[in-house]
């Protein structure tokens, strides 16, 4: 089963729990949802791309630690802020998703594998 690209773009959802039967989530499926606070991704999904960004109140994302993610995922959210370290590295599931620091030279943190 598939959730299409931009399927819930701009809606008023507060919580999303993707059922285990879904094996693909399209790009932007949960993008620009101001009220969205939680997303639960089934463990069966081994890879997700740009499914959600510009959801300023998104705080909780539940997914397998083995899920491979796109670097642009969950941008502009509380989740991004909570997963950005003091040096400005935004890291989720061992993926370096972004950098907001101002250093001219950086050392990629240990544990980053993607």
Beta strands, then each sheet from edge to edge (+ up, - down):
strand 1: 2-3
strand 2: 15-17
strand 3: 24-25
strand 4: 38-40
strand 5: 47-48
strand 6: 60-62
strand 7: 68-69
strand 8: 89-92
strand 9: 95-99
sheet 1: 1+ 3+
sheet 2: 2+ 4+ 6+
sheet 3: 5+ 7+
sheet 4: 8+ 9-
end
